Amino acid sequence: MSEALRQFLTLDPDDVGCEEALEALHLYVEMTANGNDPDIKYPGIGIHLRACAPCFEDYQGVLAAVMDEGNFG
């Protein structure tokens, strides 16, 4: 069994899924940019980002844009 298939079949029940993760991604990014741990307030989003490469790429892109612009704090 491939690693990707194994990960898909063993999804964490606390994973919020793509839709919910993307709806609150800006909040997760804001907390990260401000030096806070977003997994404390949004653990399901963190779980999802670690399991979903496309959503994690979106997170990285938004975070990079925010950090480049200095739109935090």
CHARMM-style PDB file with segment names, atoms N, HN, CA, C and O in Angstrom:
ATOM      1  N   MET     1       0.858  -1.174   0.000  1.00  0.00      PROA
ATOM      2  CA  MET     1       0.000   0.000   0.000  1.00  0.00      PROA
ATOM      3  C   MET     1       0.904   1.238   0.000  1.00  0.00      PROA
ATOM      4  O   MET     1       1.883   1.301   0.745  1.00  0.00      PROA
ATOM      5  N   SER     2       0.570   2.209  -0.835  1.00  0.00      PROA
ATOM      6  HN  SER     2      -0.225   2.158  -1.439  1.00  0.00      PROA
ATOM      7  CA  SER     2       1.378   3.423  -0.904  1.00  0.00      PROA
ATOM      8  C   SER     2       1.187   4.249   0.368  1.00  0.00      PROA
ATOM      9  O   SER     2       0.175   4.122   1.059  1.00  0.00      PROA
ATOM     10  N   GLU     3       2.167   5.090   0.665  1.00  0.00      PROA
ATOM     11  HN  GLU     3       2.989   5.193   0.104  1.00  0.00      PROA
ATOM     12  CA  GLU     3       2.100   5.947   1.848  1.00  0.00      PROA
ATOM     13  C   GLU     3       0.910   6.903   1.763  1.00  0.00      PROA
ATOM     14  O   GLU     3       0.223   7.122   2.761  1.00  0.00      PROA
ATOM     15  N   ALA     4       0.664   7.468   0.597  1.00  0.00      PROA
ATOM     16  HN  ALA     4       1.222   7.290  -0.214  1.00  0.00      PROA
ATOM     17  CA  ALA     4      -0.462   8.393   0.432  1.00  0.00      PROA
ATOM     18  C   ALA     4      -1.792   7.693   0.701  1.00  0.00      PROA
ATOM     19  O   ALA     4      -2.671   8.262   1.349  1.00  0.00      PROA
ATOM     20  N   LEU     5      -1.944   6.480   0.213  1.00  0.00      PROA
ATOM     21  HN  LEU     5      -1.230   6.018  -0.313  1.00  0.00      PROA
ATOM     22  CA  LEU     5      -3.173   5.725   0.443  1.00  0.00      PROA
ATOM     23  C   LEU     5      -3.307   5.368   1.916  1.00  0.00      PROA
ATOM     24  O   LEU     5      -4.400   5.456   2.476  1.00  0.00      PROA
ATOM     25  N   ARG     6      -2.228   4.972   2.542  1.00  0.00      PROA
ATOM     26  HN  ARG     6      -1.340   4.900   2.087  1.00  0.00      PROA
ATOM     27  CA  ARG     6      -2.256   4.640   3.969  1.00  0.00      PROA
ATOM     28  C   ARG     6      -2.692   5.855   4.786  1.00  0.00      PROA
ATOM     29  O   ARG     6      -3.524   5.727   5.685  1.00  0.00      PROA
ATOM     30  N   GLN     7      -2.139   7.036   4.485  1.00  0.00      PROA
ATOM     31  HN  GLN     7      -1.463   7.140   3.755  1.00  0.00      PROA
ATOM     32  CA  GLN     7      -2.512   8.247   5.215  1.00  0.00      PROA
ATOM     33  C   GLN     7      -3.983   8.588   4.992  1.00  0.00      PROA
ATOM     34  O   GLN     7      -4.681   8.995   5.921  1.00  0.00      PROA
ATOM     35  N   PHE     8      -4.442   8.423   3.772  1.00  0.00      PROA
ATOM     36  HN  PHE     8      -3.876   8.093   3.017  1.00  0.00      PROA
ATOM     37  CA  PHE     8      -5.839   8.709   3.459  1.00  0.00      PROA
ATOM     38  C   PHE     8      -6.773   7.795   4.247  1.00  0.00      PROA
ATOM     39  O   PHE     8      -7.800   8.242   4.758  1.00  0.00      PROA
ATOM     40  N   LEU     9      -6.424   6.546   4.341  1.00  0.00      PROA
ATOM     41  HN  LEU     9      -5.590   6.183   3.926  1.00  0.00      PROA
ATOM     42  CA  LEU     9      -7.274   5.569   5.019  1.00  0.00      PROA
ATOM     43  C   LEU     9      -7.224   5.680   6.532  1.00  0.00      PROA
ATOM     44  O   LEU     9      -8.083   5.128   7.219  1.00  0.00      PROA
ATOM     45  N   THR    10      -6.237   6.381   7.061  1.00  0.00      PROA
ATOM     46  HN  THR    10      -5.539   6.830   6.503  1.00  0.00      PROA
ATOM     47  CA  THR    10      -6.097   6.522   8.507  1.00  0.00      PROA
ATOM     48  C   THR    10      -6.280   7.975   8.924  1.00  0.00      PROA
ATOM     49  O   THR    10      -5.514   8.492   9.737  1.00  0.00      PROA
ATOM     50  N   LEU    11      -7.289   8.630   8.370  1.00  0.00      PROA
ATOM     51  HN  LEU    11      -7.911   8.210   7.710  1.00  0.00      PROA
ATOM     52  CA  LEU    11      -7.545  10.025   8.698  1.00  0.00      PROA
ATOM     53  C   LEU    11      -7.905  10.178  10.169  1.00  0.00      PROA
ATOM     54  O   LEU    11      -8.578   9.329  10.753  1.00  0.00      PROA
ATOM     55  N   ASP    12      -7.449  11.261  10.746  1.00  0.00      PROA
ATOM     56  HN  ASP    12      -6.902  11.951  10.272  1.00  0.00      PROA
ATOM     57  CA  ASP    12      -7.728  11.596  12.134  1.00  0.00      PROA
ATOM     58  C   ASP    12      -9.186  12.064  12.236  1.00  0.00      PROA
ATOM     59  O   ASP    12      -9.605  12.911  11.447  1.00  0.00      PROA
ATOM     60  N   PRO    13      -9.952  11.545  13.168  1.00  0.00      PROA
ATOM     61  CA  PRO    13     -11.351  11.968  13.293  1.00  0.00      PROA
ATOM     62  C   PRO    13     -11.497  13.441  13.684  1.00  0.00      PROA
ATOM     63  O   PRO    13     -12.577  14.011  13.529  1.00  0.00      PROA
ATOM     64  N   ASP    14     -10.431  14.063  14.188  1.00  0.00      PROA
ATOM     65  HN  ASP    14      -9.554  13.600  14.314  1.00  0.00      PROA
ATOM     66  CA  ASP    14     -10.477  15.478  14.551  1.00  0.00      PROA
ATOM     67  C   ASP    14     -10.126  16.401  13.386  1.00  0.00      PROA
ATOM     68  O   ASP    14     -10.163  17.623  13.527  1.00  0.00      PROA
ATOM     69  N   ASP    15      -9.784  15.815  12.235  1.00  0.00      PROA
ATOM     70  HN  ASP    15      -9.754  14.822  12.121  1.00  0.00      PROA
ATOM     71  CA  ASP    15      -9.489  16.588  11.025  1.00  0.00      PROA
ATOM     72  C   ASP    15     -10.772  17.286  10.584  1.00  0.00      PROA
ATOM     73  O   ASP    15     -11.801  16.638  10.389  1.00  0.00      PROA
ATOM     74  N   VAL    16     -10.711  18.616  10.426  1.00  0.00      PROA
ATOM     75  HN  VAL    16      -9.876  19.143  10.585  1.00  0.00      PROA
ATOM     76  CA  VAL    16     -11.924  19.374  10.093  1.00  0.00      PROA
ATOM     77  C   VAL    16     -12.283  19.330   8.613  1.00  0.00      PROA
ATOM     78  O   VAL    16     -13.392  19.712   8.241  1.00  0.00      PROA
ATOM     79  N   GLY    17     -11.380  18.879   7.773  1.00  0.00      PROA
ATOM     80  HN  GLY    17     -10.479  18.568   8.075  1.00  0.00      PROA
ATOM     81  CA  GLY    17     -11.642  18.816   6.339  1.00  0.00      PROA
ATOM     82  C   GLY    17     -11.269  20.109   5.630  1.00  0.00      PROA
ATOM     83  O   GLY    17     -11.042  21.143   6.259  1.00  0.00      PROA
ATOM     84  N   CYS    18     -11.212  20.025   4.315  1.00  0.00      PROA
ATOM     85  HN  CYS    18     -11.397  19.185   3.805  1.00  0.00      PROA
ATOM     86  CA  CYS    18     -10.764  21.155   3.491  1.00  0.00      PROA
ATOM     87  C   CYS    18     -11.652  22.388   3.644  1.00  0.00      PROA
ATOM     88  O   CYS    18     -11.147  23.491   3.852  1.00  0.00      PROA
ATOM     89  N   GLU    19     -12.949  22.213   3.545  1.00  0.00      PROA
ATOM     90  HN  GLU    19     -13.359  21.317   3.377  1.00  0.00      PROA
ATOM     91  CA  GLU    19     -13.855  23.362   3.553  1.00  0.00      PROA
ATOM     92  C   GLU    19     -13.724  24.183   4.833  1.00  0.00      PROA
ATOM     93  O   GLU    19     -13.554  25.401   4.779  1.00  0.00      PROA
ATOM     94  N   GLU    20     -13.804  23.522   5.970  1.00  0.00      PROA
ATOM     95  HN  GLU    20     -13.942  22.533   6.014  1.00  0.00      PROA
ATOM     96  CA  GLU    20     -13.717  24.243   7.241  1.00  0.00      PROA
ATOM     97  C   GLU    20     -12.328  24.829   7.450  1.00  0.00      PROA
ATOM     98  O   GLU    20     -12.192  25.947   7.949  1.00  0.00      PROA
ATOM     99  N   ALA    21     -11.296  24.082   7.072  1.00  0.00      PROA
ATOM    100  HN  ALA    21     -11.406  23.174   6.667  1.00  0.00      PROA
ATOM    101  CA  ALA    21      -9.925  24.585   7.225  1.00  0.00      PROA
ATOM    102  C   ALA    21      -9.721  25.852   6.402  1.00  0.00      PROA
ATOM    103  O   ALA    21      -9.136  26.820   6.889  1.00  0.00      PROA
ATOM    104  N   LEU    22     -10.194  25.852   5.173  1.00  0.00      PROA
ATOM    105  HN  LEU    22     -10.669  25.066   4.778  1.00  0.00      PROA
ATOM    106  CA  LEU    22     -10.000  27.020   4.313  1.00  0.00      PROA
ATOM    107  C   LEU    22     -10.847  28.209   4.756  1.00  0.00      PROA
ATOM    108  O   LEU    22     -10.448  29.357   4.563  1.00  0.00      PROA
ATOM    109  N   GLU    23     -12.010  27.946   5.346  1.00  0.00      PROA
ATOM    110  HN  GLU    23     -12.334  27.013   5.503  1.00  0.00      PROA
ATOM    111  CA  GLU    23     -12.860  29.036   5.838  1.00  0.00      PROA
ATOM    112  C   GLU    23     -12.186  29.810   6.968  1.00  0.00      PROA
ATOM    113  O   GLU    23     -12.384  31.019   7.093  1.00  0.00      PROA
ATOM    114  N   ALA    24     -11.403  29.133   7.780  1.00  0.00      PROA
ATOM    115  HN  ALA    24     -11.242  28.151   7.679  1.00  0.00      PROA
ATOM    116  CA  ALA    24     -10.756  29.776   8.927  1.00  0.00      PROA
ATOM    117  C   ALA    24      -9.247  29.919   8.747  1.00  0.00      PROA
ATOM    118  O   ALA    24      -8.536  30.245   9.697  1.00  0.00      PROA
ATOM    119  N   LEU    25      -8.763  29.680   7.544  1.00  0.00      PROA
ATOM    120  HN  LEU    25      -9.341  29.416   6.772  1.00  0.00      PROA
ATOM    121  CA  LEU    25      -7.320  29.724   7.304  1.00  0.00      PROA
ATOM    122  C   LEU    25      -6.724  31.080   7.669  1.00  0.00      PROA
ATOM    123  O   LEU    25      -5.619  31.144   8.207  1.00  0.00      PROA
ATOM    124  N   HSD    26      -7.443  32.162   7.383  1.00  0.00      PROA
ATOM    125  HN  HSD    26      -8.341  32.110   6.945  1.00  0.00      PROA
ATOM    126  CA  HSD    26      -6.925  33.496   7.694  1.00  0.00      PROA
ATOM    127  C   HSD    26      -6.703  33.674   9.199  1.00  0.00      PROA
ATOM    128  O   HSD    26      -5.757  34.350   9.603  1.00  0.00      PROA
ATOM    129  N   LEU    27      -7.545  33.088  10.017  1.00  0.00      PROA
ATOM    130  HN  LEU    27      -8.313  32.538   9.688  1.00  0.00      PROA
ATOM    131  CA  LEU    27      -7.380  33.168  11.467  1.00  0.00      PROA
ATOM    132  C   LEU    27      -6.164  32.370  11.923  1.00  0.00      PROA
ATOM    133  O   LEU    27      -5.404  32.808  12.787  1.00  0.00      PROA
ATOM    134  N   TYR    28      -5.995  31.201  11.332  1.00  0.00      PROA
ATOM    135  HN  TYR    28      -6.612  30.845  10.630  1.00  0.00      PROA
ATOM    136  CA  TYR    28      -4.855  30.337  11.645  1.00  0.00      PROA
ATOM    137  C   TYR    28      -3.556  31.037  11.248  1.00  0.00      PROA
ATOM    138  O   TYR    28      -2.582  31.020  12.000  1.00  0.00      PROA
ATOM    139  N   VAL    29      -3.545  31.651  10.066  1.00  0.00      PROA
ATOM    140  HN  VAL    29      -4.337  31.665   9.455  1.00  0.00      PROA
ATOM    141  CA  VAL    29      -2.364  32.374   9.582  1.00  0.00      PROA
ATOM    142  C   VAL    29      -2.072  33.571  10.483  1.00  0.00      PROA
ATOM    143  O   VAL    29      -0.918  33.810  10.838  1.00  0.00      PROA
ATOM    144  N   GLU    30      -3.096  34.318  10.851  1.00  0.00      PROA
ATOM    145  HN  GLU    30      -4.034  34.124  10.563  1.00  0.00      PROA
ATOM    146  CA  GLU    30      -2.908  35.492  11.702  1.00  0.00      PROA
ATOM    147  C   GLU    30      -2.262  35.107  13.027  1.00  0.00      PROA
ATOM    148  O   GLU    30      -1.340  35.779  13.488  1.00  0.00      PROA
ATOM    149  N   MET    31      -2.734  34.042  13.630  1.00  0.00      PROA
ATOM    150  HN  MET    31      -3.483  33.495  13.256  1.00  0.00      PROA
ATOM    151  CA  MET    31      -2.145  33.599  14.894  1.00  0.00      PROA
ATOM    152  C   MET    31      -0.690  33.195  14.704  1.00  0.00      PROA
ATOM    153  O   MET    31       0.161  33.535  15.527  1.00  0.00      PROA
ATOM    154  N   THR    32      -0.398  32.476  13.630  1.00  0.00      PROA
ATOM    155  HN  THR    32      -1.089  32.200  12.962  1.00  0.00      PROA
ATOM    156  CA  THR    32       0.973  32.068  13.345  1.00  0.00      PROA
ATOM    157  C   THR    32       1.856  33.292  13.148  1.00  0.00      PROA
ATOM    158  O   THR    32       2.945  33.366  13.717  1.00  0.00      PROA
ATOM    159  N   ALA    33       1.403  34.249  12.352  1.00  0.00      PROA
ATOM    160  HN  ALA    33       0.519  34.189  11.890  1.00  0.00      PROA
ATOM    161  CA  ALA    33       2.180  35.454  12.060  1.00  0.00      PROA
ATOM    162  C   ALA    33       2.449  36.280  13.311  1.00  0.00      PROA
ATOM    163  O   ALA    33       3.475  36.954  13.405  1.00  0.00      PROA
ATOM    164  N   ASN    34       1.538  36.228  14.264  1.00  0.00      PROA
ATOM    165  HN  ASN    34       0.705  35.680  14.188  1.00  0.00      PROA
ATOM    166  CA  ASN    34       1.705  36.961  15.514  1.00  0.00      PROA
ATOM    167  C   ASN    34       2.515  36.195  16.550  1.00  0.00      PROA
ATOM    168  O   ASN    34       2.676  36.659  17.679  1.00  0.00      PROA
ATOM    169  N   GLY    35       3.025  35.029  16.177  1.00  0.00      PROA
ATOM    170  HN  GLY    35       2.894  34.652  15.260  1.00  0.00      PROA
ATOM    171  CA  GLY    35       3.868  34.249  17.079  1.00  0.00      PROA
ATOM    172  C   GLY    35       3.106  33.393  18.067  1.00  0.00      PROA
ATOM    173  O   GLY    35       3.681  32.890  19.032  1.00  0.00      PROA
ATOM    174  N   ASN    36       1.822  33.224  17.836  1.00  0.00      PROA
ATOM    175  HN  ASN    36       1.355  33.633  17.052  1.00  0.00      PROA
ATOM    176  CA  ASN    36       1.000  32.383  18.708  1.00  0.00      PROA
ATOM    177  C   ASN    36       0.865  30.988  18.114  1.00  0.00      PROA
ATOM    178  O   ASN    36       1.118  30.777  16.928  1.00  0.00      PROA
ATOM    179  N   ASP    37       0.465  30.046  18.948  1.00  0.00      PROA
ATOM    180  HN  ASP    37       0.259  30.217  19.911  1.00  0.00      PROA
ATOM    181  CA  ASP    37       0.264  28.670  18.496  1.00  0.00      PROA
ATOM    182  C   ASP    37      -1.198  28.489  18.092  1.00  0.00      PROA
ATOM    183  O   ASP    37      -2.063  28.358  18.957  1.00  0.00      PROA
ATOM    184  N   PRO    38      -1.483  28.480  16.791  1.00  0.00      PROA
ATOM    185  CA  PRO    38      -2.873  28.365  16.361  1.00  0.00      PROA
ATOM    186  C   PRO    38      -3.497  27.010  16.666  1.00  0.00      PROA
ATOM    187  O   PRO    38      -4.721  26.881  16.688  1.00  0.00      PROA
ATOM    188  N   ASP    39      -2.667  25.999  16.902  1.00  0.00      PROA
ATOM    189  HN  ASP    39      -1.673  26.103  16.884  1.00  0.00      PROA
ATOM    190  CA  ASP    39      -3.209  24.669  17.197  1.00  0.00      PROA
ATOM    191  C   ASP    39      -3.912  24.617  18.546  1.00  0.00      PROA
ATOM    192  O   ASP    39      -4.700  23.705  18.800  1.00  0.00      PROA
ATOM    193  N   ILE    40      -3.636  25.583  19.410  1.00  0.00      PROA
ATOM    194  HN  ILE    40      -2.997  26.324  19.204  1.00  0.00      PROA
ATOM    195  CA  ILE    40      -4.330  25.622  20.700  1.00  0.00      PROA
ATOM    196  C   ILE    40      -5.799  25.986  20.486  1.00  0.00      PROA
ATOM    197  O   ILE    40      -6.687  25.376  21.083  1.00  0.00      PROA
ATOM    198  N   LYS    41      -6.052  26.981  19.634  1.00  0.00      PROA
ATOM    199  HN  LYS    41      -5.331  27.476  19.150  1.00  0.00      PROA
ATOM    200  CA  LYS    41      -7.428  27.426  19.390  1.00  0.00      PROA
ATOM    201  C   LYS    41      -8.101  26.651  18.266  1.00  0.00      PROA
ATOM    202  O   LYS    41      -9.313  26.441  18.289  1.00  0.00      PROA
ATOM    203  N   TYR    42      -7.306  26.224  17.275  1.00  0.00      PROA
ATOM    204  HN  TYR    42      -6.321  26.395  17.256  1.00  0.00      PROA
ATOM    205  CA  TYR    42      -7.843  25.553  16.087  1.00  0.00      PROA
ATOM    206  C   TYR    42      -7.130  24.223  15.839  1.00  0.00      PROA
ATOM    207  O   TYR    42      -6.480  24.060  14.807  1.00  0.00      PROA
ATOM    208  N   PRO    43      -7.240  23.274  16.766  1.00  0.00      PROA
ATOM    209  CA  PRO    43      -6.491  22.017  16.595  1.00  0.00      PROA
ATOM    210  C   PRO    43      -6.903  21.224  15.361  1.00  0.00      PROA
ATOM    211  O   PRO    43      -6.063  20.574  14.739  1.00  0.00      PROA
ATOM    212  N   GLY    44      -8.165  21.267  15.005  1.00  0.00      PROA
ATOM    213  HN  GLY    44      -8.847  21.795  15.510  1.00  0.00      PROA
ATOM    214  CA  GLY    44      -8.632  20.516  13.838  1.00  0.00      PROA
ATOM    215  C   GLY    44      -8.053  21.030  12.538  1.00  0.00      PROA
ATOM    216  O   GLY    44      -7.847  20.267  11.595  1.00  0.00      PROA
ATOM    217  N   ILE    45      -7.790  22.332  12.490  1.00  0.00      PROA
ATOM    218  HN  ILE    45      -7.957  22.952  13.257  1.00  0.00      PROA
ATOM    219  CA  ILE    45      -7.173  22.902  11.290  1.00  0.00      PROA
ATOM    220  C   ILE    45      -5.727  22.448  11.191  1.00  0.00      PROA
ATOM    221  O   ILE    45      -5.267  22.071  10.114  1.00  0.00      PROA
ATOM    222  N   GLY    46      -5.010  22.481  12.298  1.00  0.00      PROA
ATOM    223  HN  GLY    46      -5.384  22.787  13.174  1.00  0.00      PROA
ATOM    224  CA  GLY    46      -3.627  22.011  12.288  1.00  0.00      PROA
ATOM    225  C   GLY    46      -3.527  20.553  11.877  1.00  0.00      PROA
ATOM    226  O   GLY    46      -2.646  20.177  11.104  1.00  0.00      PROA
ATOM    227  N   ILE    47      -4.421  19.743  12.388  1.00  0.00      PROA
ATOM    228  HN  ILE    47      -5.137  20.048  13.016  1.00  0.00      PROA
ATOM    229  CA  ILE    47      -4.453  18.327  12.013  1.00  0.00      PROA
ATOM    230  C   ILE    47      -4.682  18.207  10.516  1.00  0.00      PROA
ATOM    231  O   ILE    47      -4.020  17.420   9.840  1.00  0.00      PROA
ATOM    232  N   HSD    48      -5.618  18.987  10.005  1.00  0.00      PROA
ATOM    233  HN  HSD    48      -6.156  19.626  10.554  1.00  0.00      PROA
ATOM    234  CA  HSD    48      -5.921  18.918   8.576  1.00  0.00      PROA
ATOM    235  C   HSD    48      -4.736  19.375   7.732  1.00  0.00      PROA
ATOM    236  O   HSD    48      -4.403  18.730   6.738  1.00  0.00      PROA
ATOM    237  N   LEU    49      -4.103  20.465   8.111  1.00  0.00      PROA
ATOM    238  HN  LEU    49      -4.374  20.988   8.918  1.00  0.00      PROA
ATOM    239  CA  LEU    49      -2.979  20.977   7.325  1.00  0.00      PROA
ATOM    240  C   LEU    49      -1.825  19.984   7.271  1.00  0.00      PROA
ATOM    241  O   LEU    49      -1.115  19.905   6.268  1.00  0.00      PROA
ATOM    242  N   ARG    50      -1.642  19.237   8.331  1.00  0.00      PROA
ATOM    243  HN  ARG    50      -2.219  19.301   9.145  1.00  0.00      PROA
ATOM    244  CA  ARG    50      -0.574  18.220   8.335  1.00  0.00      PROA
ATOM    245  C   ARG    50      -0.936  17.015   7.469  1.00  0.00      PROA
ATOM    246  O   ARG    50      -0.055  16.262   7.054  1.00  0.00      PROA
ATOM    247  N   ALA    51      -2.218  16.831   7.198  1.00  0.00      PROA
ATOM    248  HN  ALA    51      -2.933  17.443   7.536  1.00  0.00      PROA
ATOM    249  CA  ALA    51      -2.657  15.668   6.421  1.00  0.00      PROA
ATOM    250  C   ALA    51      -2.965  15.983   4.957  1.00  0.00      PROA
ATOM    251  O   ALA    51      -2.990  15.077   4.125  1.00  0.00      PROA
ATOM    252  N   CYS    52      -3.195  17.245   4.636  1.00  0.00      PROA
ATOM    253  HN  CYS    52      -3.175  17.982   5.312  1.00  0.00      PROA
ATOM    254  CA  CYS    52      -3.659  17.624   3.293  1.00  0.00      PROA
ATOM    255  C   CYS    52      -2.642  18.554   2.630  1.00  0.00      PROA
ATOM    256  O   CYS    52      -2.561  19.736   2.963  1.00  0.00      PROA
ATOM    257  N   ALA    53      -1.883  18.017   1.708  1.00  0.00      PROA
ATOM    258  HN  ALA    53      -1.949  17.057   1.437  1.00  0.00      PROA
ATOM    259  CA  ALA    53      -0.834  18.799   1.042  1.00  0.00      PROA
ATOM    260  C   ALA    53      -1.377  20.036   0.320  1.00  0.00      PROA
ATOM    261  O   ALA    53      -0.771  21.102   0.437  1.00  0.00      PROA
ATOM    262  N   PRO    54      -2.484  19.950  -0.419  1.00  0.00      PROA
ATOM    263  CA  PRO    54      -2.981  21.159  -1.091  1.00  0.00      PROA
ATOM    264  C   PRO    54      -3.365  22.281  -0.113  1.00  0.00      PROA
ATOM    265  O   PRO    54      -3.064  23.448  -0.360  1.00  0.00      PROA
ATOM    266  N   CYS    55      -4.018  21.932   0.978  1.00  0.00      PROA
ATOM    267  HN  CYS    55      -4.263  20.983   1.179  1.00  0.00      PROA
ATOM    268  CA  CYS    55      -4.387  22.948   1.964  1.00  0.00      PROA
ATOM    269  C   CYS    55      -3.146  23.495   2.663  1.00  0.00      PROA
ATOM    270  O   CYS    55      -3.081  24.687   2.964  1.00  0.00      PROA
ATOM    271  N   PHE    56      -2.167  22.641   2.923  1.00  0.00      PROA
ATOM    272  HN  PHE    56      -2.219  21.673   2.678  1.00  0.00      PROA
ATOM    273  CA  PHE    56      -0.927  23.101   3.539  1.00  0.00      PROA
ATOM    274  C   PHE    56      -0.201  24.075   2.615  1.00  0.00      PROA
ATOM    275  O   PHE    56       0.372  25.060   3.079  1.00  0.00      PROA
ATOM    276  N   GLU    57      -0.224  23.805   1.319  1.00  0.00      PROA
ATOM    277  HN  GLU    57      -0.690  23.005   0.942  1.00  0.00      PROA
ATOM    278  CA  GLU    57       0.390  24.724   0.358  1.00  0.00      PROA
ATOM    279  C   GLU    57      -0.334  26.071   0.371  1.00  0.00      PROA
ATOM    280  O   GLU    57       0.307  27.119   0.295  1.00  0.00      PROA
ATOM    281  N   ASP    58      -1.657  26.051   0.466  1.00  0.00      PROA
ATOM    282  HN  ASP    58      -2.178  25.199   0.528  1.00  0.00      PROA
ATOM    283  CA  ASP    58      -2.417  27.301   0.573  1.00  0.00      PROA
ATOM    284  C   ASP    58      -2.011  28.059   1.833  1.00  0.00      PROA
ATOM    285  O   ASP    58      -1.791  29.270   1.789  1.00  0.00      PROA
ATOM    286  N   TYR    59      -1.913  27.352   2.945  1.00  0.00      PROA
ATOM    287  HN  TYR    59      -2.091  26.369   2.981  1.00  0.00      PROA
ATOM    288  CA  TYR    59      -1.494  27.960   4.212  1.00  0.00      PROA
ATOM    289  C   TYR    59      -0.121  28.605   4.074  1.00  0.00      PROA
ATOM    290  O   TYR    59       0.072  29.748   4.486  1.00  0.00      PROA
ATOM    291  N   GLN    60       0.824  27.885   3.502  1.00  0.00      PROA
ATOM    292  HN  GLN    60       0.667  26.956   3.167  1.00  0.00      PROA
ATOM    293  CA  GLN    60       2.173  28.424   3.338  1.00  0.00      PROA
ATOM    294  C   GLN    60       2.162  29.674   2.462  1.00  0.00      PROA
ATOM    295  O   GLN    60       2.862  30.644   2.753  1.00  0.00      PROA
ATOM    296  N   GLY    61       1.378  29.652   1.403  1.00  0.00      PROA
ATOM    297  HN  GLY    61       0.809  28.864   1.167  1.00  0.00      PROA
ATOM    298  CA  GLY    61       1.299  30.802   0.509  1.00  0.00      PROA
ATOM    299  C   GLY    61       0.708  32.026   1.178  1.00  0.00      PROA
ATOM    300  O   GLY    61       1.232  33.131   1.038  1.00  0.00      PROA
ATOM    301  N   VAL    62      -0.386  31.833   1.908  1.00  0.00      PROA
ATOM    302  HN  VAL    62      -0.812  30.935   2.022  1.00  0.00      PROA
ATOM    303  CA  VAL    62      -1.021  32.955   2.601  1.00  0.00      PROA
ATOM    304  C   VAL    62      -0.096  33.478   3.693  1.00  0.00      PROA
ATOM    305  O   VAL    62       0.050  34.690   3.851  1.00  0.00      PROA
ATOM    306  N   LEU    63       0.526  32.584   4.441  1.00  0.00      PROA
ATOM    307  HN  LEU    63       0.408  31.600   4.312  1.00  0.00      PROA
ATOM    308  CA  LEU    63       1.447  33.007   5.496  1.00  0.00      PROA
ATOM    309  C   LEU    63       2.618  33.788   4.909  1.00  0.00      PROA
ATOM    310  O   LEU    63       3.002  34.821   5.456  1.00  0.00      PROA
ATOM    311  N   ALA    64       3.183  33.318   3.818  1.00  0.00      PROA
ATOM    312  HN  ALA    64       2.871  32.478   3.373  1.00  0.00      PROA
ATOM    313  CA  ALA    64       4.304  34.019   3.181  1.00  0.00      PROA
ATOM    314  C   ALA    64       3.876  35.414   2.731  1.00  0.00      PROA
ATOM    315  O   ALA    64       4.622  36.378   2.903  1.00  0.00      PROA
ATOM    316  N   ALA    65       2.689  35.523   2.159  1.00  0.00      PROA
ATOM    317  HN  ALA    65       2.083  34.739   2.019  1.00  0.00      PROA
ATOM    318  CA  ALA    65       2.197  36.827   1.707  1.00  0.00      PROA
ATOM    319  C   ALA    65       2.009  37.780   2.881  1.00  0.00      PROA
ATOM    320  O   ALA    65       2.377  38.952   2.800  1.00  0.00      PROA
ATOM    321  N   VAL    66       1.444  37.282   3.958  1.00  0.00      PROA
ATOM    322  HN  VAL    66       1.146  36.330   4.024  1.00  0.00      PROA
ATOM    323  CA  VAL    66       1.225  38.114   5.143  1.00  0.00      PROA
ATOM    324  C   VAL    66       2.563  38.547   5.736  1.00  0.00      PROA
ATOM    325  O   VAL    66       2.734  39.712   6.095  1.00  0.00      PROA
ATOM    326  N   MET    67       3.489  37.638   5.838  1.00  0.00      PROA
ATOM    327  HN  MET    67       3.350  36.692   5.546  1.00  0.00      PROA
ATOM    328  CA  MET    67       4.797  37.961   6.411  1.00  0.00      PROA
ATOM    329  C   MET    67       5.553  38.944   5.516  1.00  0.00      PROA
ATOM    330  O   MET    67       6.215  39.849   6.024  1.00  0.00      PROA
ATOM    331  N   ASP    68       5.466  38.784   4.211  1.00  0.00      PROA
ATOM    332  HN  ASP    68       4.928  38.049   3.799  1.00  0.00      PROA
ATOM    333  CA  ASP    68       6.139  39.691   3.277  1.00  0.00      PROA
ATOM    334  C   ASP    68       5.574  41.104   3.358  1.00  0.00      PROA
ATOM    335  O   ASP    68       6.308  42.084   3.227  1.00  0.00      PROA
ATOM    336  N   GLU    69       4.281  41.198   3.572  1.00  0.00      PROA
ATOM    337  HN  GLU    69       3.685  40.402   3.678  1.00  0.00      PROA
ATOM    338  CA  GLU    69       3.620  42.499   3.631  1.00  0.00      PROA
ATOM    339  C   GLU    69       3.693  43.127   5.019  1.00  0.00      PROA
ATOM    340  O   GLU    69       3.450  44.323   5.181  1.00  0.00      PROA
ATOM    341  N   GLY    70       4.027  42.318   6.013  1.00  0.00      PROA
ATOM    342  HN  GLY    70       4.224  41.347   5.881  1.00  0.00      PROA
ATOM    343  CA  GLY    70       4.051  42.832   7.374  1.00  0.00      PROA
ATOM    344  C   GLY    70       2.667  43.133   7.910  1.00  0.00      PROA
ATOM    345  O   GLY    70       2.513  43.973   8.797  1.00  0.00      PROA
ATOM    346  N   ASN    71       1.663  42.460   7.388  1.00  0.00      PROA
ATOM    347  HN  ASN    71       1.788  41.778   6.668  1.00  0.00      PROA
ATOM    348  CA  ASN    71       0.272  42.684   7.797  1.00  0.00      PROA
ATOM    349  C   ASN    71      -0.097  41.848   9.009  1.00  0.00      PROA
ATOM    350  O   ASN    71      -1.071  41.097   8.976  1.00  0.00      PROA
ATOM    351  N   PHE    72       0.659  41.971  10.055  1.00  0.00      PROA
ATOM    352  HN  PHE    72       1.451  42.581  10.082  1.00  0.00      PROA
ATOM    353  CA  PHE    72       0.360  41.221  11.268  1.00  0.00      PROA
ATOM    354  C   PHE    72       0.801  42.050  12.456  1.00  0.00      PROA
ATOM    355  O   PHE    72       1.516  43.043  12.319  1.00  0.00      PROA
ATOM    356  N   GLY    73       0.349  41.611  13.645  1.00  0.00      PROA
ATOM    357  HN  GLY    73      -0.232  40.805  13.756  1.00  0.00      PROA
ATOM    358  CA  GLY    73       0.786  42.250  14.875  1.00  0.00      PROA
ATOM    359  C   GLY    73       0.100  43.518  15.070  1.00  0.00      PROA
ATOM    360  OT1 GLY    73       0.343  44.204  16.062  1.00  0.00      PROA
TER     361      GLY     73
END
